[in-house]
């Protein structure tokens, strides 16, 4: 079977349940479905400034639109706080995924750009790529090797479960011969 190429999405998808993955020590990083429970770090990008340009008899002029700029930056901050409540934020906080910190901030900025009526198809395409990179989509979770799991304790087995007879696996029976 073909092994695929050098790109992230080429070749057969990683199967965490396969024997080969088990031999290689590959498994999915479990992320608690309840999400990240700590205060996020400060938003790392500089404040976004919206300029208002106009033309009069002296020519073109540009000045800062204070209300729009404030609303834009408020929305970025709100989205930043919401993202840091997701299960993926657990991974973003880990040292091995620290490189994603600024990408999460860029996702916030791109999200606000896409909310504006002036957003282009390229802006929405970029937003999708950021979402994949930081693990906000099912494909992004798979590419990063993450899995959202419910960490609640499972109920004890019922009487019905105790009636199930466990058989040894075919692999165990084959090796005993």
VMD Tcl script that draws the C-alpha trace (Angstrom):
set ca {
  {0.00 0.00 0.00}
  {1.25 3.50 -0.80}
  {2.67 5.46 2.07}
  {1.77 8.91 0.75}
  {3.94 11.94 0.27}
  {5.63 14.58 2.35}
  {2.53 16.70 2.92}
  {0.41 16.59 6.06}
  {-2.75 15.44 4.30}
  {-1.22 12.96 1.88}
  {-1.32 9.21 2.26}
  {-3.55 7.15 4.49}
  {-4.86 8.82 7.62}
  {-3.29 8.02 10.99}
  {-5.29 5.33 12.77}
  {-4.78 5.45 16.55}
  {-6.37 2.01 16.95}
  {-4.02 0.15 14.61}
  {-1.37 -2.27 15.78}
  {1.31 -0.35 13.90}
  {0.48 2.87 15.75}
  {0.61 0.93 19.00}
  {4.08 -0.44 18.15}
  {5.30 3.05 17.23}
  {3.92 4.45 20.48}
  {1.58 6.84 18.66}
  {-1.63 7.75 20.37}
  {-4.02 10.66 20.44}
  {-3.56 13.36 23.07}
  {-6.74 13.35 25.17}
  {-8.25 16.80 25.78}
  {-10.87 17.17 28.50}
  {-14.27 18.03 26.98}
  {-14.89 20.49 29.84}
  {-12.21 22.75 28.37}
  {-9.43 24.91 29.73}
  {-10.24 26.26 33.19}
  {-7.57 28.92 33.70}
  {-7.27 32.57 32.78}
  {-5.75 33.06 29.31}
  {-2.57 35.00 28.78}
  {-2.81 38.49 27.32}
  {-3.71 38.86 23.64}
  {-0.29 39.01 21.92}
  {-1.10 41.09 18.83}
  {-0.92 44.87 18.71}
  {-4.17 46.84 18.67}
  {-5.87 46.91 15.30}
  {-6.47 50.43 13.99}
  {-9.27 51.32 11.59}
  {-8.60 54.37 9.48}
  {-11.25 56.63 8.01}
  {-10.16 58.31 4.80}
  {-11.87 61.19 3.11}
  {-11.21 63.71 0.39}
  {-11.68 67.43 0.56}
  {-10.31 70.42 -1.36}
  {-6.86 69.89 0.23}
  {-6.68 66.26 -1.00}
  {-6.97 62.88 0.70}
  {-6.84 62.66 4.48}
  {-6.68 59.75 6.85}
  {-7.66 59.74 10.50}
  {-8.21 57.09 13.13}
  {-11.82 55.97 13.59}
  {-11.83 55.67 17.40}
  {-15.26 54.04 17.82}
  {-14.72 51.40 15.14}
  {-11.20 50.68 16.38}
  {-12.45 50.22 19.94}
  {-15.31 47.94 18.82}
  {-12.91 45.86 16.70}
  {-10.42 45.35 19.54}
  {-13.21 44.57 22.01}
  {-14.51 41.85 19.68}
  {-11.01 40.37 19.33}
  {-10.65 40.25 23.12}
  {-14.08 38.64 23.53}
  {-13.27 35.96 20.94}
  {-9.84 35.38 22.55}
  {-11.48 34.70 25.93}
  {-14.05 32.35 24.33}
  {-11.37 30.35 22.50}
  {-9.43 29.83 25.74}
  {-12.42 28.01 27.24}
  {-12.29 25.26 24.58}
  {-10.67 21.84 25.10}
  {-8.04 22.70 22.45}
  {-6.72 25.42 24.77}
  {-5.39 22.65 27.02}
  {-3.03 21.67 24.21}
  {-2.20 25.29 23.26}
  {-1.02 25.80 26.83}
  {1.40 22.85 26.69}
  {5.07 23.68 25.98}
  {5.22 21.42 22.92}
  {2.38 23.39 21.30}
  {3.52 26.87 22.37}
  {4.17 27.73 18.72}
  {0.38 27.79 18.19}
  {-0.15 30.67 20.65}
  {0.28 33.45 18.08}
  {-1.66 31.46 15.48}
  {-4.64 31.42 17.84}
  {-4.37 35.20 18.06}
  {-4.18 35.47 14.27}
  {-7.27 33.26 14.07}
  {-9.10 35.77 16.31}
  {-8.10 38.66 14.07}
  {-9.01 36.76 10.91}
  {-12.37 35.78 12.42}
  {-13.22 39.43 13.05}
  {-12.13 40.29 9.50}
  {-14.50 37.61 8.20}
  {-17.35 39.06 10.26}
  {-17.04 42.36 8.41}
  {-19.07 42.98 5.24}
  {-15.85 43.66 3.31}
  {-14.53 40.10 3.84}
  {-13.35 38.32 0.71}
  {-13.26 34.64 -0.19}
  {-9.51 34.63 0.47}
  {-10.16 35.88 4.01}
  {-12.56 33.01 4.67}
  {-10.10 30.55 3.15}
  {-7.38 31.83 5.47}
  {-9.72 31.49 8.44}
  {-10.33 27.84 7.54}
  {-6.59 27.15 7.36}
  {-6.04 28.76 10.76}
  {-8.90 26.69 12.21}
  {-7.29 23.49 10.89}
  {-3.87 24.50 12.21}
  {-5.04 25.20 15.76}
  {-7.31 22.13 15.90}
  {-10.75 23.74 15.81}
  {-12.05 21.41 13.09}
  {-12.32 17.61 13.11}
  {-9.58 17.49 10.49}
  {-7.41 19.84 12.57}
  {-7.85 17.64 15.63}
  {-6.78 14.62 13.59}
  {-3.76 16.39 12.07}
  {-2.57 17.54 15.50}
  {-3.17 14.11 17.04}
  {-5.72 15.37 19.57}
  {-8.93 13.79 20.78}
  {-11.62 15.46 22.88}
  {-12.75 13.04 25.57}
  {-15.23 13.19 28.40}
  {-13.21 12.73 31.59}
  {-16.23 11.90 33.75}
  {-16.08 8.70 35.73}
  {-17.92 5.88 34.05}
  {-20.73 4.20 35.97}
  {-20.00 0.80 37.47}
  {-20.93 -2.18 35.38}
  {-24.49 -3.31 35.71}
  {-25.78 -6.85 36.20}
  {-26.40 -7.05 32.46}
  {-22.71 -6.32 31.74}
  {-21.57 -9.00 34.17}
  {-23.34 -11.65 32.06}
  {-21.03 -10.98 29.11}
  {-18.47 -13.74 28.65}
  {-15.01 -12.51 27.74}
  {-13.15 -14.53 25.11}
  {-9.41 -14.24 24.49}
  {-8.53 -12.37 21.32}
  {-7.58 -14.27 18.19}
  {-4.07 -12.80 18.45}
  {-3.63 -14.28 21.95}
  {-4.97 -17.66 20.85}
  {-2.65 -17.70 17.83}
  {0.48 -16.95 19.90}
  {-0.35 -19.72 22.38}
  {-0.03 -22.39 19.69}
}
mol new
graphics top color blue
foreach p $ca { graphics top sphere $p radius 0.5 }
foreach p [lrange $ca 0 end-1] q [lrange $ca 1 end] { graphics top cylinder $p $q radius 0.2 }
display resetview
